[in-house]
Amino acid sequence: MYSTSDFRNGLKILLDGLPYEIVYFQHVKPGKGGAFVRTKIRNLLNSAVVEKTFRSSEKVGKPEVEDIEMQYLYNDGDYHFMNNQTYEQISVSETAIGSVKNFLKENTNVRVLIFNGQVVSIDLPAFMVLEVADCEPAVRGDTVSGATKSATLETGAIVQVPLFVSQGERIKVDTRSGEYIERSQG
């Protein structure tokens, strides 16, 4: 069991039989009455964020979650991952993957969070180097500062890139926001 003094951002708790992650917390000690903790918690099953207030004496459970490093193997309608320690493979449906599929590239190591045998979330590396599969060629004279164009990456994701980026180049992308960072040599 966790007490409210153990709360920190990113802590996973069990509340009413459901796993949550603390997104934000604030300890409050008013002049009158008892202290309490104001939190924003995200449901790990459906990503809904709710606000909840806990009295300072309350305790919450520890969810039985596993955080495992896995390697993405391939997609055949389902997405297949392999545990890097045991070499055991699991398959995850496209609906459970969500928007992560836009940046999944074969042989990429990811963090998989499992609750009661069900994949709850998949965390990609913060930055990935991907090849530009398709984009319009740059036109001479299009040199407006900060101008961008759409580019389709090898994974199917569409990102906005500067005009000088061309098809076949490798670029570094922030997987959290889907933004272009820089050209990449490797």
Secondary structure, 3 states (H helix, E strand, C coil): CEEHHHCCCCCEEEECCEEEEEEEEEEECCCCCCCEEEEEEEECCCCCEEEEEEECCCEEECCCEEEEEEEEEEECCCEEEEECCCCCEEEECHHHHHHHHHHCCCCCEEEEEEECCEEEEEECCCEEEEEEEEECCCCCCCCCCCCEEEEEECCCCEEEEECCCCCCCEEEEECCCCEEEEEECC
